[in-house]
Amino acid sequence: MTRLRDRGVSILQWRPGTLVRHGKVTLGWMLLRAGTQAAMVVLLARVLGASAYGQVIAVLATASLVVSFAGLGLSHIVLRNAARDPTHEAVYFVLARRWWGMTLAPCIVAAVVIATMLLPGNLPALAACVAIAAEIAAVSFTELCARHRQAQQDMHAFGAIQAGLPLLRLGTMIVLLPSSHAVSATMVLWAYAASGLAYTAFLYRRLNVTAGLKSAAATEVMCATSGLPFSLAVFATKLQAEFNKPVLAQTSFILAGNYNVAQRVVDMASLPLMALQEALWPRLYAQPDPMHQLRRTGLALIAVALLLSTALWLAAPLLPALLGESFANTVEVLRWLAWLPLLQAFRALLNFHAIHQGRMRMIGWAYALGATVSVAGVTTLVPIFGMIGAVVVGYVAEMAMITALIRPNKTRLK
């Protein structure tokens, strides 16, 4: 009876209007970010063509493989801990920022080594290395600063920080293009590097937080390895999404360019779903028994994912008219990838359930399995089947992670 009464009080205290309002705010910023990224994709694809565009995204893809380990995934722990212990939020953020600084250089070195091993030799070496370093620094620190504001449930700041980097890059390209007679992959890589470093410096100066409270007073655990399961999760997701591009580039930069466009369209179409999820997580973390809301909201998230997938499949034939005929193969790839958001939404719900039960290690193992399947599948299938092989590996890796997250918990969510 006590448990039922507590659950009834929790339900009565829950205000869906707040979640919807936060979701709308987050969605608004995500739509701005998506519009900016879409404009960048269209701009670069039309100016560079599929081959040179493939060179740029192949370089950036190698950076994304390592970026989750810059900071050791502690940005996610900042969100979780601050939702539970808001008084010491600054303590958690400063500690995470310190580890970000210590891990940045090793991650850059690792990414450059990976790029040297995976990418063809006909790329601008210096521009590629600097762009990789700037990408890792900018993306990882943007994530940390955004989670810092999300933990405070300041969804305007959370969205603005995430939208700022693509806005700056688009502005840089708009200024650069009219002043250049011929735009090359090398020029774009330098522009990415300059804008990424500038944004990182801006955020570091703007969010110069100091922890006035002693870390010993913080009630939540936060050691260096606390966020590694999240790092592995993001790494596996990036590996699944990005490892195929350097491998495709070994066959043809055109294939890498076409596949990347299809993936970016799927990512941008999934933003309403992501906005609802990002607004939901801090509210669920703050509840002692969030399972009722997780079940109810989870069904709505799956329904939204189904609608988005259907819209993607129907809209796919419009891409060549927008980007040019060199991207004609993108239509078929996009239709193959259109149903992936359904699996990703379900996996996100399973992630939260595992976190709530304290099965953090299982998350790491599940995503390590996904990473292993991705590498083995891409290495085996992409050289033979090209983009079809990359699509198949994407679905197989998602199913492997979902299976691993479900198996230890054979009972219903309760």
PAMARMAR-815148 format. One record per residue (C-alpha): residue number from 0; x, y, z. Coordinates in steps of 0.5 Angstrom, whole numbers. Example, Ala and Ser with C-alpha at 12.3 -4.5 7.8 and 13.67 -1.06 7.14 Angstrom:
<sites>
site k->0, u->25, v->-9, w->16 .
site k->1, u->27, v->-2, w->14 .
</sites>
This chain:
<sites>
site k->0, u->0, v->0, w->0 .
site k->1, u->6, v->5, w->2 .
site k->2, u->9, v->4, w->-5 .
site k->3, u->2, v->5, w->-9 .
site k->4, u->1, v->11, w->-5 .
site k->5, u->8, v->14, w->-6 .
site k->6, u->7, v->12, w->-14 .
site k->7, u->0, v->16, w->-14 .
site k->8, u->4, v->22, w->-10 .
site k->9, u->9, v->22, w->-16 .
site k->10, u->4, v->21, w->-21 .
site k->11, u->0, v->27, w->-18 .
site k->12, u->6, v->31, w->-18 .
site k->13, u->8, v->30, w->-25 .
site k->14, u->7, v->36, w->-29 .
site k->15, u->7, v->34, w->-37 .
site k->16, u->6, v->41, w->-39 .
site k->17, u->13, v->42, w->-36 .
site k->18, u->16, v->36, w->-40 .
site k->19, u->13, v->39, w->-46 .
site k->20, u->15, v->46, w->-45 .
site k->21, u->22, v->43, w->-44 .
site k->22, u->21, v->39, w->-50 .
site k->23, u->19, v->45, w->-55 .
site k->24, u->25, v->49, w->-52 .
site k->25, u->30, v->44, w->-54 .
site k->26, u->26, v->42, w->-60 .
site k->27, u->27, v->49, w->-63 .
site k->28, u->34, v->50, w->-61 .
site k->29, u->35, v->43, w->-65 .
site k->30, u->31, v->45, w->-71 .
site k->31, u->36, v->51, w->-71 .
site k->32, u->42, v->46, w->-71 .
site k->33, u->39, v->42, w->-76 .
site k->34, u->37, v->47, w->-81 .
site k->35, u->44, v->50, w->-80 .
site k->36, u->47, v->43, w->-81 .
site k->37, u->42, v->42, w->-87 .
site k->38, u->45, v->48, w->-90 .
site k->39, u->52, v->46, w->-89 .
site k->40, u->51, v->39, w->-92 .
site k->41, u->47, v->42, w->-98 .
site k->42, u->52, v->48, w->-99 .
site k->43, u->58, v->44, w->-99 .
site k->44, u->55, v->38, w->-103 .
site k->45, u->53, v->43, w->-109 .
site k->46, u->60, v->47, w->-108 .
site k->47, u->65, v->41, w->-107 .
site k->48, u->61, v->35, w->-111 .
site k->49, u->61, v->28, w->-108 .
site k->50, u->68, v->26, w->-109 .
site k->51, u->71, v->32, w->-105 .
site k->52, u->65, v->32, w->-100 .
site k->53, u->67, v->25, w->-99 .
site k->54, u->74, v->27, w->-97 .
site k->55, u->72, v->32, w->-92 .
site k->56, u->67, v->27, w->-89 .
site k->57, u->72, v->22, w->-89 .
site k->58, u->77, v->26, w->-85 .
site k->59, u->72, v->28, w->-80 .
site k->60, u->69, v->21, w->-79 .
site k->61, u->76, v->19, w->-76 .
site k->62, u->76, v->25, w->-71 .
site k->63, u->69, v->22, w->-69 .
site k->64, u->71, v->15, w->-67 .
site k->65, u->75, v->18, w->-61 .
site k->66, u->71, v->24, w->-59 .
site k->67, u->67, v->20, w->-54 .
site k->68, u->74, v->19, w->-50 .
site k->69, u->76, v->26, w->-49 .
site k->70, u->73, v->27, w->-42 .
site k->71, u->72, v->20, w->-41 .
site k->72, u->64, v->21, w->-41 .
site k->73, u->64, v->25, w->-35 .
site k->74, u->59, v->30, w->-38 .
site k->75, u->54, v->24, w->-37 .
site k->76, u->55, v->24, w->-30 .
site k->77, u->55, v->31, w->-29 .
site k->78, u->48, v->31, w->-32 .
site k->79, u->46, v->25, w->-27 .
site k->80, u->49, v->27, w->-21 .
site k->81, u->47, v->34, w->-21 .
site k->82, u->40, v->32, w->-22 .
site k->83, u->40, v->28, w->-16 .
site k->84, u->45, v->33, w->-12 .
site k->85, u->44, v->40, w->-15 .
site k->86, u->47, v->44, w->-10 .
site k->87, u->54, v->41, w->-12 .
site k->88, u->53, v->42, w->-19 .
site k->89, u->59, v->46, w->-20 .
site k->90, u->64, v->41, w->-17 .
site k->91, u->62, v->36, w->-22 .
site k->92, u->63, v->40, w->-28 .
site k->93, u->70, v->43, w->-25 .
site k->94, u->72, v->36, w->-24 .
site k->95, u->69, v->33, w->-31 .
site k->96, u->73, v->39, w->-34 .
site k->97, u->79, v->38, w->-31 .
site k->98, u->79, v->31, w->-34 .
site k->99, u->77, v->33, w->-41 .
site k->100, u->84, v->37, w->-41 .
site k->101, u->88, v->31, w->-39 .
site k->102, u->85, v->27, w->-44 .
site k->103, u->85, v->31, w->-50 .
site k->104, u->92, v->31, w->-53 .
site k->105, u->92, v->23, w->-52 .
site k->106, u->85, v->23, w->-56 .
site k->107, u->88, v->27, w->-62 .
site k->108, u->94, v->23, w->-62 .
site k->109, u->90, v->17, w->-63 .
site k->110, u->85, v->20, w->-68 .
site k->111, u->91, v->22, w->-72 .
site k->112, u->94, v->15, w->-72 .
site k->113, u->87, v->12, w->-74 .
site k->114, u->87, v->17, w->-80 .
site k->115, u->94, v->15, w->-82 .
site k->116, u->92, v->8, w->-82 .
site k->117, u->85, v->8, w->-85 .
site k->118, u->85, v->14, w->-90 .
site k->119, u->88, v->14, w->-97 .
site k->120, u->94, v->18, w->-98 .
site k->121, u->92, v->23, w->-103 .
site k->122, u->89, v->27, w->-97 .
site k->123, u->92, v->34, w->-95 .
site k->124, u->96, v->32, w->-89 .
site k->125, u->97, v->38, w->-85 .
site k->126, u->90, v->41, w->-86 .
site k->127, u->87, v->34, w->-84 .
site k->128, u->91, v->33, w->-78 .
site k->129, u->89, v->40, w->-75 .
site k->130, u->82, v->39, w->-77 .
site k->131, u->82, v->33, w->-73 .
site k->132, u->85, v->36, w->-67 .
site k->133, u->80, v->42, w->-67 .
site k->134, u->74, v->37, w->-68 .
site k->135, u->75, v->33, w->-62 .
site k->136, u->76, v->39, w->-58 .
site k->137, u->70, v->43, w->-60 .
site k->138, u->65, v->37, w->-60 .
site k->139, u->67, v->34, w->-54 .
site k->140, u->68, v->41, w->-50 .
site k->141, u->61, v->43, w->-53 .
site k->142, u->58, v->36, w->-50 .
site k->143, u->61, v->38, w->-43 .
site k->144, u->58, v->45, w->-43 .
site k->145, u->51, v->43, w->-46 .
site k->146, u->50, v->38, w->-41 .
site k->147, u->53, v->43, w->-35 .
site k->148, u->47, v->47, w->-37 .
site k->149, u->42, v->41, w->-38 .
site k->150, u->43, v->39, w->-31 .
site k->151, u->41, v->46, w->-29 .
site k->152, u->35, v->44, w->-33 .
site k->153, u->36, v->51, w->-37 .
site k->154, u->34, v->48, w->-44 .
site k->155, u->35, v->55, w->-47 .
site k->156, u->42, v->55, w->-46 .
site k->157, u->43, v->47, w->-47 .
site k->158, u->40, v->48, w->-54 .
site k->159, u->44, v->54, w->-55 .
site k->160, u->51, v->51, w->-54 .
site k->161, u->49, v->45, w->-58 .
site k->162, u->47, v->50, w->-64 .
site k->163, u->53, v->55, w->-63 .
site k->164, u->58, v->51, w->-67 .
site k->165, u->54, v->49, w->-73 .
site k->166, u->52, v->56, w->-74 .
site k->167, u->59, v->59, w->-73 .
site k->168, u->62, v->54, w->-78 .
site k->169, u->56, v->56, w->-83 .
site k->170, u->58, v->63, w->-82 .
site k->171, u->65, v->62, w->-83 .
site k->172, u->63, v->58, w->-90 .
site k->173, u->59, v->64, w->-92 .
site k->174, u->64, v->69, w->-91 .
site k->175, u->69, v->64, w->-94 .
site k->176, u->66, v->62, w->-101 .
site k->177, u->65, v->69, w->-104 .
site k->178, u->72, v->71, w->-103 .
site k->179, u->75, v->64, w->-106 .
site k->180, u->75, v->63, w->-114 .
site k->181, u->75, v->55, w->-113 .
site k->182, u->73, v->52, w->-106 .
site k->183, u->77, v->45, w->-105 .
site k->184, u->77, v->40, w->-99 .
site k->185, u->83, v->43, w->-96 .
site k->186, u->80, v->50, w->-96 .
site k->187, u->74, v->47, w->-92 .
site k->188, u->78, v->43, w->-87 .
site k->189, u->82, v->49, w->-85 .
site k->190, u->75, v->53, w->-84 .
site k->191, u->73, v->47, w->-80 .
site k->192, u->79, v->47, w->-76 .
site k->193, u->79, v->55, w->-75 .
site k->194, u->71, v->55, w->-73 .
site k->195, u->72, v->49, w->-68 .
site k->196, u->78, v->52, w->-64 .
site k->197, u->75, v->59, w->-64 .
site k->198, u->68, v->56, w->-61 .
site k->199, u->72, v->52, w->-56 .
site k->200, u->76, v->58, w->-53 .
site k->201, u->69, v->62, w->-53 .
site k->202, u->66, v->57, w->-49 .
site k->203, u->72, v->56, w->-44 .
site k->204, u->72, v->63, w->-43 .
site k->205, u->65, v->64, w->-42 .
site k->206, u->63, v->58, w->-38 .
site k->207, u->69, v->59, w->-33 .
site k->208, u->66, v->56, w->-27 .
site k->209, u->70, v->55, w->-20 .
site k->210, u->67, v->50, w->-15 .
site k->211, u->66, v->54, w->-9 .
site k->212, u->64, v->48, w->-5 .
site k->213, u->69, v->42, w->-3 .
site k->214, u->68, v->36, w->-7 .
site k->215, u->68, v->32, w->-1 .
site k->216, u->62, v->35, w->1 .
site k->217, u->58, v->32, w->-6 .
site k->218, u->54, v->26, w->-5 .
site k->219, u->54, v->23, w->-11 .
site k->220, u->60, v->19, w->-13 .
site k->221, u->64, v->21, w->-19 .
site k->222, u->71, v->18, w->-21 .
site k->223, u->75, v->18, w->-27 .
site k->224, u->72, v->12, w->-29 .
site k->225, u->65, v->13, w->-28 .
site k->226, u->63, v->16, w->-35 .
site k->227, u->67, v->10, w->-39 .
site k->228, u->60, v->6, w->-40 .
site k->229, u->58, v->12, w->-43 .
site k->230, u->64, v->13, w->-47 .
site k->231, u->64, v->6, w->-50 .
site k->232, u->56, v->7, w->-51 .
site k->233, u->58, v->14, w->-55 .
site k->234, u->64, v->10, w->-58 .
site k->235, u->60, v->4, w->-61 .
site k->236, u->55, v->9, w->-64 .
site k->237, u->60, v->13, w->-67 .
site k->238, u->63, v->7, w->-70 .
site k->239, u->57, v->4, w->-72 .
site k->240, u->55, v->11, w->-76 .
site k->241, u->62, v->13, w->-78 .
site k->242, u->67, v->7, w->-79 .
site k->243, u->64, v->6, w->-85 .
site k->244, u->66, v->12, w->-89 .
site k->245, u->74, v->11, w->-88 .
site k->246, u->73, v->4, w->-91 .
site k->247, u->68, v->7, w->-97 .
site k->248, u->73, v->12, w->-98 .
site k->249, u->78, v->7, w->-100 .
site k->250, u->74, v->5, w->-105 .
site k->251, u->71, v->11, w->-107 .
site k->252, u->70, v->18, w->-104 .
site k->253, u->64, v->19, w->-108 .
site k->254, u->61, v->13, w->-104 .
site k->255, u->63, v->16, w->-98 .
site k->256, u->60, v->22, w->-100 .
site k->257, u->53, v->19, w->-102 .
site k->258, u->53, v->15, w->-95 .
site k->259, u->54, v->21, w->-91 .
site k->260, u->49, v->25, w->-94 .
site k->261, u->43, v->19, w->-93 .
site k->262, u->46, v->19, w->-85 .
site k->263, u->45, v->26, w->-84 .
site k->264, u->38, v->27, w->-87 .
site k->265, u->36, v->21, w->-82 .
site k->266, u->40, v->25, w->-76 .
site k->267, u->36, v->31, w->-78 .
site k->268, u->29, v->28, w->-79 .
site k->269, u->30, v->25, w->-72 .
site k->270, u->31, v->31, w->-68 .
site k->271, u->24, v->32, w->-66 .
site k->272, u->25, v->25, w->-62 .
site k->273, u->32, v->27, w->-59 .
site k->274, u->29, v->33, w->-57 .
site k->275, u->23, v->29, w->-53 .
site k->276, u->29, v->25, w->-50 .
site k->277, u->33, v->30, w->-48 .
site k->278, u->28, v->34, w->-44 .
site k->279, u->25, v->27, w->-41 .
site k->280, u->32, v->24, w->-38 .
site k->281, u->33, v->29, w->-33 .
site k->282, u->26, v->29, w->-30 .
site k->283, u->27, v->21, w->-30 .
site k->284, u->33, v->22, w->-26 .
site k->285, u->30, v->26, w->-21 .
site k->286, u->24, v->21, w->-20 .
site k->287, u->25, v->16, w->-14 .
site k->288, u->21, v->11, w->-19 .
site k->289, u->21, v->13, w->-26 .
site k->290, u->18, v->7, w->-29 .
site k->291, u->11, v->9, w->-30 .
site k->292, u->13, v->15, w->-34 .
site k->293, u->18, v->11, w->-38 .
site k->294, u->13, v->6, w->-40 .
site k->295, u->8, v->11, w->-42 .
site k->296, u->13, v->16, w->-45 .
site k->297, u->17, v->11, w->-49 .
site k->298, u->10, v->8, w->-53 .
site k->299, u->10, v->16, w->-55 .
site k->300, u->17, v->16, w->-57 .
site k->301, u->16, v->9, w->-61 .
site k->302, u->10, v->12, w->-65 .
site k->303, u->14, v->19, w->-66 .
site k->304, u->20, v->14, w->-69 .
site k->305, u->15, v->11, w->-74 .
site k->306, u->12, v->17, w->-77 .
site k->307, u->19, v->20, w->-78 .
site k->308, u->21, v->13, w->-81 .
site k->309, u->15, v->14, w->-86 .
site k->310, u->17, v->21, w->-88 .
site k->311, u->24, v->19, w->-89 .
site k->312, u->22, v->14, w->-94 .
site k->313, u->17, v->18, w->-98 .
site k->314, u->22, v->24, w->-98 .
site k->315, u->28, v->20, w->-101 .
site k->316, u->27, v->22, w->-108 .
site k->317, u->27, v->29, w->-107 .
site k->318, u->35, v->29, w->-105 .
site k->319, u->38, v->29, w->-112 .
site k->320, u->34, v->35, w->-114 .
site k->321, u->37, v->39, w->-108 .
site k->322, u->44, v->36, w->-108 .
site k->323, u->46, v->35, w->-115 .
site k->324, u->46, v->29, w->-120 .
site k->325, u->52, v->26, w->-117 .
site k->326, u->48, v->24, w->-111 .
site k->327, u->43, v->20, w->-114 .
site k->328, u->45, v->14, w->-110 .
site k->329, u->43, v->17, w->-104 .
site k->330, u->36, v->16, w->-105 .
site k->331, u->36, v->8, w->-105 .
site k->332, u->41, v->9, w->-99 .
site k->333, u->36, v->14, w->-95 .
site k->334, u->30, v->9, w->-96 .
site k->335, u->35, v->3, w->-93 .
site k->336, u->37, v->7, w->-87 .
site k->337, u->30, v->10, w->-86 .
site k->338, u->27, v->5, w->-81 .
site k->339, u->34, v->6, w->-76 .
site k->340, u->31, v->11, w->-72 .
site k->341, u->26, v->6, w->-69 .
site k->342, u->31, v->1, w->-67 .
site k->343, u->35, v->7, w->-64 .
site k->344, u->29, v->10, w->-60 .
site k->345, u->28, v->3, w->-57 .
site k->346, u->35, v->2, w->-55 .
site k->347, u->35, v->9, w->-52 .
site k->348, u->29, v->7, w->-47 .
site k->349, u->33, v->1, w->-45 .
site k->350, u->39, v->5, w->-44 .
site k->351, u->35, v->9, w->-39 .
site k->352, u->32, v->3, w->-35 .
site k->353, u->39, v->0, w->-35 .
site k->354, u->42, v->6, w->-32 .
site k->355, u->36, v->6, w->-27 .
site k->356, u->37, v->-1, w->-24 .
site k->357, u->45, v->1, w->-24 .
site k->358, u->47, v->-4, w->-29 .
site k->359, u->52, v->1, w->-32 .
site k->360, u->57, v->-4, w->-33 .
site k->361, u->52, v->-8, w->-38 .
site k->362, u->51, v->-2, w->-42 .
site k->363, u->59, v->-2, w->-43 .
site k->364, u->59, v->-9, w->-45 .
site k->365, u->53, v->-8, w->-50 .
site k->366, u->56, v->-2, w->-53 .
site k->367, u->62, v->-6, w->-54 .
site k->368, u->59, v->-11, w->-57 .
site k->369, u->56, v->-6, w->-62 .
site k->370, u->63, v->-4, w->-64 .
site k->371, u->65, v->-10, w->-65 .
site k->372, u->60, v->-12, w->-70 .
site k->373, u->61, v->-6, w->-73 .
site k->374, u->68, v->-6, w->-74 .
site k->375, u->68, v->-14, w->-76 .
site k->376, u->62, v->-13, w->-81 .
site k->377, u->64, v->-6, w->-84 .
site k->378, u->71, v->-9, w->-85 .
site k->379, u->68, v->-16, w->-88 .
site k->380, u->62, v->-13, w->-92 .
site k->381, u->63, v->-6, w->-94 .
site k->382, u->69, v->-8, w->-99 .
site k->383, u->65, v->-13, w->-102 .
site k->384, u->58, v->-10, w->-102 .
site k->385, u->59, v->-2, w->-102 .
site k->386, u->54, v->2, w->-99 .
site k->387, u->49, v->-4, w->-98 .
site k->388, u->54, v->-8, w->-94 .
site k->389, u->54, v->-1, w->-89 .
site k->390, u->47, v->-1, w->-88 .
site k->391, u->46, v->-8, w->-86 .
site k->392, u->52, v->-8, w->-81 .
site k->393, u->48, v->-2, w->-78 .
site k->394, u->42, v->-6, w->-77 .
site k->395, u->45, v->-12, w->-75 .
site k->396, u->50, v->-8, w->-70 .
site k->397, u->43, v->-4, w->-67 .
site k->398, u->40, v->-11, w->-66 .
site k->399, u->46, v->-14, w->-62 .
site k->400, u->46, v->-8, w->-57 .
site k->401, u->39, v->-9, w->-56 .
site k->402, u->39, v->-16, w->-55 .
site k->403, u->45, v->-15, w->-50 .
site k->404, u->41, v->-10, w->-46 .
site k->405, u->35, v->-14, w->-46 .
site k->406, u->37, v->-21, w->-44 .
site k->407, u->40, v->-19, w->-37 .
site k->408, u->33, v->-17, w->-35 .
site k->409, u->28, v->-22, w->-38 .
site k->410, u->22, v->-19, w->-34 .
site k->411, u->18, v->-13, w->-36 .
site k->412, u->20, v->-6, w->-34 .
site k->413, u->16, v->-5, w->-28 .
</sites>
